[in-house]
Amino acid sequence: MTNKHNPLSSHFRAPKMFVPIPSAGKFYDSKVVDMPETLELPIFSMTAKDEMIMKNPDALLNGEAVAQVIHSCVPNIKNARAMLSSDIEVLLVAIQGATYGDDVEVTAECPQCKEPQTGVASVETAIATMGHIDETYTVEHNGLIIAIRPFTYESTIRAGVTNFKSTRSLQALADVPDEMERLRLFNNNFKQIAELNFSLIIDSVASITFNNDEGEQEAVTDRHHISEFLNNADNAVGKKIEEQIATLNDIGINHTMRIACEKCIDDEGASLIFESKVNFDPVNFFTAS
């Protein structure tokens, strides 16, 4: 049976804006993103179903809510979980703007009077001032060239879930009467966090290149070999990689905005202006709208 043409199709959603992403799609194939030639992705507003999904705490925690809403509002995205976290963050901000408008109300504590102050952040300005991710970032150590890649959204979700479980476990320690049992649980909790952080470092290493015995460059991309190397390398290597990862993961949307406190006066007699970071975390970014 052939589906009939829906007479309401002319009233379906249309793109509200077109936005670039920090990676410009350099890290993806067509199974992840169908990247337009303009390198700008069409952004649709959320549907009523999307809004309900974004209010599901469990789905937000495991990343499923964000993935579903991005697939709905950015049809060019085929696999959101495989994208870089910085790209996902820009898309979430764009979806926020397409759904609720350019202005986002932000509340921050004044550093002088310690009282909450409200300001308005611009979605378009945040996207226009975002940083851009290059195709290659490297760390060099003792003749090795270690290629670093940004965190994927999947890695970020894994970290978020582990940290959530860790926090819940630490909170529950107060109810454990036996001191030795509390110590054991605390050590297990600490070990899980350490293992998570190390696995994220491994995930961020795209390849390690070196000169082999024939004097030719050889690139190692096997995940097991990279993991085995990092498990047996001195800590100087890990520190260099961590520093580069931290710098790389900061590239993307501009989180800083300026807020005025009318209760406080600066040296020139005007309202005190202070900088605050905008939290684009989807758990509170969307549910607070």
C-alpha positions as CSV (number, residue, x, y, z in Angstrom):
1,M,0.0,0.0,0.0
2,T,1.4,3.4,-1.0
3,N,1.6,6.1,1.6
4,K,-0.6,9.1,0.7
5,H,0.9,12.5,0.5
6,N,0.5,14.3,3.8
7,P,-1.5,17.5,3.2
8,L,0.2,19.0,6.3
9,S,3.8,18.5,4.9
10,S,4.1,22.2,3.9
11,H,3.8,23.0,7.7
12,F,6.7,20.7,8.7
13,R,9.8,22.2,10.3
14,A,12.3,24.1,8.2
15,P,15.9,24.9,9.1
16,K,16.1,27.9,11.4
17,M,19.9,28.4,10.9
18,F,23.0,26.9,9.3
19,V,26.1,26.5,11.4
20,P,29.7,25.3,11.0
21,I,31.2,23.0,13.6
22,P,34.8,23.2,15.1
23,S,36.1,20.1,13.2
24,A,34.5,21.1,9.9
25,G,33.8,17.4,9.5
26,K,37.5,16.5,8.9
27,F,37.3,13.5,11.2
28,Y,34.1,11.9,9.8
29,D,33.0,9.8,6.9
30,S,29.4,9.7,5.5
31,K,28.3,7.2,8.1
32,V,28.8,9.8,10.8
33,V,28.0,13.1,9.1
34,D,26.7,14.0,5.6
35,M,28.7,17.2,5.4
36,P,27.4,19.8,3.0
37,E,29.8,21.5,0.6
38,T,29.2,24.8,2.5
39,L,30.5,23.1,5.7
40,E,27.4,24.5,7.4
41,L,24.8,22.1,8.9
42,P,21.1,22.9,8.8
43,I,19.6,23.2,12.3
44,F,15.9,22.5,13.0
45,S,14.0,23.5,16.1
46,M,13.0,20.8,18.6
47,T,9.7,19.0,18.4
48,A,7.4,18.4,21.4
49,K,8.8,14.8,21.5
50,D,12.4,16.1,21.5
51,E,11.6,18.4,24.5
52,M,10.2,15.4,26.4
53,I,13.2,13.3,25.6
54,M,15.5,16.1,27.0
55,K,13.7,16.0,30.3
56,N,14.4,12.3,30.8
57,P,17.3,12.2,33.4
58,D,18.4,8.6,32.6
59,A,18.5,9.3,28.9
60,L,20.5,12.5,29.5
61,L,23.0,10.7,31.7
62,N,23.7,7.9,29.2
63,G,23.8,10.3,26.2
64,E,20.8,8.8,24.4
65,A,18.6,11.9,24.8
66,V,21.3,14.1,23.2
67,A,21.9,11.7,20.4
68,Q,18.2,11.4,19.6
69,V,17.6,15.1,19.6
70,I,20.6,15.8,17.4
71,H,19.5,13.2,14.9
72,S,16.1,14.9,14.9
73,C,17.2,18.5,14.7
74,V,20.3,18.0,12.5
75,P,19.3,15.4,9.9
76,N,22.8,15.4,8.4
77,I,24.1,13.8,11.5
78,K,24.0,10.0,11.2
79,N,25.9,8.9,14.3
80,A,26.1,11.6,17.0
81,R,28.0,9.4,19.5
82,A,30.9,9.1,17.1
83,M,31.3,12.8,16.8
84,L,33.8,15.0,18.7
85,S,32.4,16.4,22.0
86,S,33.2,20.0,20.9
87,D,31.1,19.5,17.7
88,I,28.2,18.1,19.8
89,E,28.3,21.1,22.1
90,V,28.1,23.6,19.2
91,L,25.1,21.6,17.8
92,L,23.3,21.7,21.1
93,V,23.8,25.4,21.4
94,A,22.5,25.9,17.9
95,I,19.5,23.7,18.6
96,Q,18.8,25.8,21.7
97,G,18.9,29.0,19.5
98,A,16.7,27.5,16.8
99,T,14.1,26.4,19.4
100,Y,14.0,29.2,21.9
101,G,15.7,32.2,20.2
102,D,19.1,33.8,20.3
103,D,19.1,35.0,23.9
104,V,20.1,32.6,26.7
105,E,19.6,33.8,30.3
106,V,22.7,33.1,32.4
107,T,23.1,33.5,36.2
108,A,26.4,33.8,37.8
109,E,27.7,34.9,41.2
110,C,29.4,38.3,41.5
111,P,32.9,37.8,42.7
112,Q,32.6,41.0,44.9
113,C,29.2,40.9,46.6
114,K,28.7,37.1,46.1
115,E,25.1,37.7,45.0
116,P,23.7,36.0,41.9
117,Q,23.5,38.3,38.8
118,T,21.7,37.6,35.6
119,G,23.0,38.3,32.1
120,V,22.0,37.3,28.5
121,A,24.3,35.2,26.3
122,S,23.9,35.2,22.5
123,V,23.8,31.8,20.7
124,E,24.9,33.4,17.4
125,T,27.8,35.2,19.1
126,A,28.9,32.0,20.9
127,I,28.9,30.1,17.6
128,A,30.6,32.9,15.6
129,T,33.5,33.1,18.1
130,M,34.1,29.4,18.5
131,G,37.5,27.9,17.9
132,H,38.4,25.5,15.1
133,I,40.0,22.1,15.3
134,D,43.0,21.3,13.0
135,E,43.3,17.9,11.4
136,T,46.5,17.0,13.3
137,Y,47.9,17.5,16.7
138,T,51.1,15.9,17.8
139,V,53.3,15.3,20.9
140,E,57.0,14.3,20.5
141,H,58.9,12.2,23.0
142,N,62.3,10.5,22.5
143,G,61.9,10.1,18.7
144,L,58.2,9.2,18.9
145,I,55.5,11.3,17.2
146,I,52.3,10.8,19.0
147,A,49.2,12.0,17.1
148,I,46.4,13.2,19.4
149,R,42.7,13.5,18.6
150,P,39.9,15.2,20.6
151,F,37.5,13.3,22.9
152,T,34.5,11.8,21.1
153,Y,31.0,12.3,22.6
154,E,31.0,8.6,23.4
155,S,34.1,9.0,25.6
156,T,32.6,12.0,27.3
157,I,29.4,10.1,28.1
158,R,31.5,7.2,29.5
159,A,33.3,9.6,31.7
160,G,30.1,11.3,32.9
161,V,28.5,8.0,33.8
162,T,31.6,6.8,35.7
163,N,31.8,10.1,37.6
164,F,28.1,10.0,38.4
165,K,28.5,6.4,39.8
166,S,31.6,7.5,41.7
167,T,29.8,10.4,43.3
168,R,26.9,8.2,44.4
169,S,29.3,5.6,45.8
170,L,31.2,8.2,47.8
171,Q,27.9,9.5,49.2
172,A,26.9,6.0,50.3
173,L,30.2,5.5,52.2
174,A,28.9,7.5,55.1
175,D,26.3,4.7,55.7
176,V,29.0,2.0,55.9
177,P,29.7,1.3,59.6
178,D,32.9,-0.7,59.2
179,E,35.9,1.5,58.7
180,M,38.0,-1.1,56.8
181,E,35.1,-1.7,54.4
182,R,34.8,2.1,53.9
183,L,38.5,2.2,53.0
184,R,38.1,-0.7,50.6
185,L,35.2,0.8,48.8
186,F,37.0,4.2,48.7
187,N,40.1,2.6,47.1
188,N,38.0,0.7,44.6
189,N,36.2,3.9,43.7
190,F,39.5,5.7,43.2
191,K,40.9,2.9,41.1
192,Q,37.8,3.0,38.8
193,I,38.4,6.8,38.2
194,A,42.1,6.3,37.5
195,E,41.3,3.5,35.0
196,L,38.7,5.7,33.3
197,N,41.1,8.6,32.9
198,F,43.8,6.3,31.6
199,S,41.4,4.7,29.0
200,L,40.5,8.2,27.8
201,I,44.1,9.0,27.2
202,I,44.5,5.8,25.2
203,D,41.4,6.6,23.2
204,S,42.8,10.1,22.4
205,V,46.0,8.6,20.8
206,A,45.3,8.2,17.1
207,S,48.7,6.9,16.2
208,I,52.4,6.7,17.3
209,T,55.0,7.1,14.6
210,F,58.7,6.2,14.9
211,N,61.7,5.3,12.7
212,N,62.1,1.5,12.5
213,D,65.3,-0.5,12.1
214,E,65.4,0.2,8.4
215,G,65.2,3.9,9.0
216,E,61.7,4.2,7.6
217,Q,58.8,5.8,9.4
218,E,56.3,3.3,10.8
219,A,52.9,4.3,12.2
220,V,51.3,2.2,14.9
221,T,47.5,2.5,15.1
222,D,46.6,-0.9,16.7
223,R,44.7,0.0,19.9
224,H,46.2,-2.9,21.8
225,H,49.8,-1.9,20.9
226,I,49.1,1.7,21.9
227,S,47.6,0.6,25.2
228,E,50.5,-1.7,25.9
229,F,53.0,1.1,25.2
230,L,51.3,3.6,27.4
231,N,51.1,1.0,30.2
232,N,54.9,0.6,30.0
233,A,56.0,4.1,29.2
234,D,57.4,6.5,31.8
235,N,55.0,9.1,33.2
236,A,56.6,12.0,31.2
237,V,54.8,10.6,28.1
238,G,51.4,10.6,29.8
239,K,51.8,14.1,31.1
240,K,52.6,15.5,27.7
241,I,49.6,13.7,26.2
242,E,47.3,14.9,29.0
243,E,48.4,18.5,28.5
244,Q,47.8,18.4,24.8
245,I,44.4,16.7,25.3
246,A,43.4,19.4,27.8
247,T,44.3,22.2,25.3
248,L,42.6,20.4,22.5
249,N,39.3,19.7,24.3
250,D,39.0,23.4,25.2
251,I,38.7,24.3,21.5
252,G,35.1,24.9,20.4
253,I,32.3,27.0,21.7
254,N,33.1,30.2,23.6
255,H,32.0,29.7,27.2
256,T,33.0,33.1,28.5
257,M,30.6,36.0,28.8
258,R,30.6,39.4,30.6
259,I,27.9,40.1,33.2
260,A,27.3,43.4,35.0
261,C,26.6,43.7,38.7
262,E,24.6,46.9,39.3
263,K,25.1,46.6,43.1
264,C,28.9,46.8,42.8
265,I,30.9,49.7,41.4
266,D,34.3,49.5,39.7
267,D,37.2,52.0,40.1
268,E,35.6,54.3,37.5
269,G,32.3,54.5,39.2
270,A,30.5,52.3,36.7
271,S,28.7,49.0,37.3
272,L,31.2,46.2,38.0
273,I,31.7,43.9,34.9
274,F,32.9,40.4,35.6
275,E,33.5,37.4,33.4
276,S,31.6,34.2,33.9
277,K,31.5,30.8,32.1
278,V,28.3,29.7,30.5
279,N,27.5,26.1,31.2
280,F,26.2,24.4,28.1
281,D,25.7,21.0,29.8
282,P,22.5,19.6,28.4
283,V,21.2,18.5,31.8
284,N,20.6,22.0,32.9
285,F,20.9,23.9,29.6
286,F,17.7,22.6,28.1
287,T,15.6,21.8,31.2
288,A,16.1,25.3,32.4
289,S,14.6,26.8,29.3
